[in-house]
Amino acid sequence: MTRRSPRVSQKKVSAVDPASQTQPPPETTASRVIAQQPLTSRPVRSTTRRRVVKTQDKDASEDANEDEYKDGGGQSISKRRKKKNTKMPDEFRKVRGRRGLLEGLTKDVPLDIIFEIFSYLETSDLLTLARTSRDLRSTLMSKTSEFIWRTARLNLDDLPPLPKDLSEPQYADLLFGTHCYLCSKKTGCIPTFWSFRTRCCRPCALKTYPYLQSLRRAQPQDYRDANILPREVIPGIFREHSKSTPARHVGHTALTMRLRDEYDSLTDEEEITAWVTRKWEEEEAIRTHGQLCHKWYSDMLQKREDRLLEERKDAILRNLEDWGLREEAEIIINSPNPRLFLKHEGVDEPKKLTTHAWNQMKEELVELLSDHRERRIAEIVKAAALERYEKLHKSYNEIVTNVDFREPFPLAEDVLDDQVCEELVWNTPPEIDLTSDFLSSQIAQFMPSFIERWKSAKVLELVNKIKEVVPTFAMSDLQLATTIFRCGRCSRKMHFPEMFYHRCCREPLSSNHSRMKIFIEKSPLFQRKAPWNSSFIHLYNGHSMIVVQDVIKACGLEPETASIHDLYAAHPLIECLHCARYNGDRHFMRFHDLLGHFTGSSTYTVTVNSFGDETEDILCCERFCLDQFRCAHCHAEIGNRAIDVSKHLEERHPEMLMIFDEKPHRFDTAQESPPEPTLKSLQDHWYWNTRRNFKSFYESRLDSTFRYRKATTGSS
């Protein structure tokens, strides 16, 4: 039968019965300072040592064979393996902890030296020292040590002054302590309640302090709304996926009762008014001081965190230097997006860097920086290539101004896609600056051979594509007026060499020009141009070819031999009878507009150069188009009429202006007036603008077709 001691039974009863507890709870004290424990309210450790039963070491085989034993109550418990006792050095005996090196500080070192050492510490350091041993505690908590606490407090910059109702250790504990004054819990405390002169954890605060409104309603009307009651706020808790806890305004019961006792002792109305004013000023001073302390402590923690982060970052950079990646890390830090390195989970940690921590993050950090270096170098090369592409593009366009477009001619994109330019752009180290003059000289050197090589290759590509459909097609057939090409994308019809300047043939293809992609994509979407390709060009052989042949015959030419230039020199005036309106409007055009006029499968009927006396009136309605013809000498755009060509020759090339009779002779504009020039008579001085087909979509809609109505002379 188990023995029960009366002393033990009485102890159990007293622990359960609340009436046996004579000590009041801390919140019910009237003073704002807990006088019983001004420095800390942690429970004092027991001074009685646990009894250590020393046993003699026995043979290991006997310990292994004996599995368990019975105690006095008959309960079976497992036998613990005995550990070998290590002898404690004499200098560390009777000292809390295994290495109490500070124990001899107060015994062997003179007080003036101790005070001199402590004067260089901060308040938080003194607070920690006061909790290491009883001797240091008694030394630091004596009245003679007050100047040490004051000196340590003054070592802290911008710290609010000491309140009148607090001592130096109390002020230090409220600032730097971490334990709860009510339950002595070391972690989880909410910010210090400066109005209550206490610090506690959230559960204790919710359980101890009542709502402010409930206390306020119980106070007299004279100061109920005067804001003199001590009050604090328990912060709320935000939860993203569940119900959040709102903030709570709480009051202090004991301090409120003390105010009520002071109020009850007053009898005069003037005294009450003065008392309310004084208490309001005191409470506001305490609240203002508390706010300053909160702000100073937050700033101090932020500065400490920043310092630790800076030290950790410097240590990581020193380690990265062995891997050759410190420069890369510094580049990221000084870049517009330093978070890639500074917010890494191994770097953004306010702790000192240890060997273990470095070994854990090393592999991931090295991989991150190595990848970033590769991508950065690739971006540098890409930026240098883009700059060189732009310089080459500009230099080429300056060189090839006013060139002859009667034959296929490469544009800047064709030159940039050449292997010579590609090697110059990509294989030259990015740190080498290629000037515009240097690039212009390089283009001028290889451009003649490139133009011939490119022209031959592209014309042959076009002919071979046509031969796949018409095996008998010859290269000389390209110049025939009856050889018409059609764009498979926009259905536009054209003659040779207009397809080399057609916009659809300059569309970027996703499968080609991978290196030029950075230059092509830099332009706006509707202005992007790529090297020429024949993907959309097909030979046209539709039902409208009969109309084309009729027009050629009406001009007095043979469809089998008439060239493109002969047809444009004839410059036939064509009327589409299919497009005549009910009000008498008639639709006129030139031959090039006739190619774009045929749409769908409709049957068209046209009339060519047979308008009698109405011809002059019809021509008066024709639109002026500056970009239809080009000068054969300077390749400038000169309009769409013979008089425009003649005027350009008079202004820019007077030596080339001739009258073609039986024998050509120079015309003296001062002696006689010239006969009316015709395009056929001036056909050696102009040619059809093949680049007109390269206009933008909106410009291409402005064709030269026009309408004529007999009742009016203007076009409608």
Secondary structure, DSSP 8 states (H G I E B T S, - for coil): -----HHHHHHHHHHH-GGG--S--GGG-SSSS-SS-SS--S-----S-----------HHHHHH--EEE-TT--EEE-----------GGGTTSSSS--GGGGHHHHS-HHHHHHHHTTS-HHHHHHHTTT-HHHHHHHTSGGGHHHHHHHHHTSTT-----TT--HHHHHHHHH--S-TTT--SS-B-S-BTTTTB--BHHHHHHHS-BHHHHHHTS-TTTTTTT-S-EEEE--B--SSS--B--EEEE-HHHHHHHHHHHHT--SHHHHHHHHHHHHHHHHHHHHHHHHHHHHHHHHHHHHHHHHHHHHHHHHHHHHHTTT-HHHHHHHHTSS-THHHHTSTTTS-SS---HHHHHHHHHHHHHHHHHHHHHHHHHHHHHHHHHHHHHHHHHHHHHSTT---SS----HHHHHTSHHHHHHHHSS-TTS---HHHHHHHHHHHHHHHHHHHHHHHHHHHHHHHHTT-TT--GGGGGBTT--EEETTT--EE-TTGGGG-GGGG---TTS-STTHHHHTTS-GGG---S---TTEEE---TTHHHHHHHHHHTT--TTT-BHHHHHHH---EEEGGG--TTS-EEEE-HHHHHHH--TT----EEES--GGGHHHHHHT----TTSEEETTT--EEESSHHHHHHHHHHH-GGG-EE-SSS-EE--TTTS------TTTTGGGEEE-GGGGGS-HHHHT--S-EEE-TT-SS--
